[in-house]
Amino acid sequence: MKILMICEFYDAHLEYQENLLAKYYTRQGHDVTIITSTIRSIQDYYHDRDRGKGARTEEQTPDARIIRLPFEWNVLHRIKVFSSIAPIIDEVQPQLLYFHDIIPNILEGVRYVKRHPECAMIMDYHADISNSGANWASRKILHGVVRKYFLDRARPWLKKIYPIVPAGADFLEEYYGVQRSEMELLPLGTDQEFARQVLGSDARQRVRSALGIPDDALTIFTGGKLTPLKRTEDLLMAVNELNDSAIHVIVAGTGDPVLADYLAHIDRLSVARANIHRVGWQDRAGVYDHMAAADLAIFPASQSVMWQQSLGMGLPLIVGEQTALQRGVQSVGYLNRHDNLIILDPARPFAGQIQGHIERLAADRSELAKMSAGARRTASELLDYAAICETTLQHCR
């Protein structure tokens, strides 16, 4: 089967949804092409430092043919329009046309499936109230008028719309008028094949040895973009208060230099502590290796794919689904299938709660082991990309 995916950013070295879908589609014998932007740096993409005006290029990875197109329009990093993708769609002749999020080029997909009804068209959706709709203009104009215009014209031709979190379905229903029957949850998954390889390697011993972490130390993983939204400081304050040399923290990630004051605060909480290990931004293999060295993952706020990756590596999770800096609740209960996740109470200070949970789990390793087994079961049942791919392919049968 020929599959054509369209997304705003793609980097073969990262573990994003598009990468893993392409990998597992290819494993199943499908032919994958990805249309994406000319932007190659995830930091440039996040901070809109590259407007995506480069020349068209093509490359071949083990999993997909990558076609990079310039943006004809990039309006305030909110509305991006590729130069026409219709010739590529006609050339590829896909049986599955997969749009990642609402982009104006989806109307070119509509025109194709009108002419080729044998082609199934689907779309996933990554926004929810916690990361989008920051103000009235965003909710009512960007989402309620501009993006809705394009989605309304695509909806009759979409076989399914896939929000990646339950809150995304709420957002689509409230601001786009999408019916629940049009949607199905498609969670961000984990590369279970790669996780098994890392867990079967010497990564745990190698990383602990390099960082000076004893074999019996309770080790916590956290990471991602270091921003106030993630509340990493609450974890570091909890560990500082515990003042226990048998409890270690691995922090994988960096922050934007414009957040100098915040990053200085993180430095003050961690630099002088021998049991807090700042390992910087990690590539895909580095993230998994450092997770292998941990016993527990704690993310005080702001969902990222690292939550799912942690579960795939058998790490129990302690997370916050709402803070004063967040809009709305992120509703992470769907990841807690087998008592593998602890959700922090938003009405109480996070640092104190985290401290208490760490103390309890450090003293009761049997409970930690039960949560770890639950994490592995949850990942197997919900987050395996082999099954996720099958969900998206059901409309092509």
Secondary structure as UniProt FT lines:
FT   STRAND          2..6
FT   TURN            12..13
FT   HELIX           17..27
FT   TURN            28..29
FT   STRAND          31..37
FT   HELIX           42..46
FT   TURN            47..48
FT   STRAND          57..60
FT   STRAND          65..69
FT   STRAND          71..75
FT   TURN            76..78
FT   STRAND          79..82
FT   HELIX           86..92
FT   STRAND          96..100
FT   TURN            104..105
FT   HELIX           106..115
FT   TURN            117..118
FT   STRAND          120..125
FT   TURN            129..131
FT   HELIX           136..137
FT   HELIX           138..147
FT   HELIX           148..154
FT   HELIX           155..157
FT   STRAND          160..163
FT   HELIX           166..176
FT   HELIX           180..182
FT   HELIX           192..199
FT   TURN            200..202
FT   HELIX           203..211
FT   TURN            215..216
FT   STRAND          218..223
FT   HELIX           228..230
FT   HELIX           232..242
FT   TURN            245..246
FT   STRAND          247..252
FT   HELIX           257..259
FT   HELIX           260..270
FT   TURN            271..272
FT   TURN            274..275
FT   STRAND          276..278
FT   HELIX           284..292
FT   STRAND          296..299
FT   HELIX           305..312
FT   TURN            313..314
FT   STRAND          317..319
FT   TURN            324..325
FT   HELIX           332..335
FT   TURN            337..338
FT   STRAND          341..343
FT   TURN            346..347
FT   HELIX           350..363
FT   HELIX           365..382
FT   HELIX           385..393
FT   HELIX           394..396
//
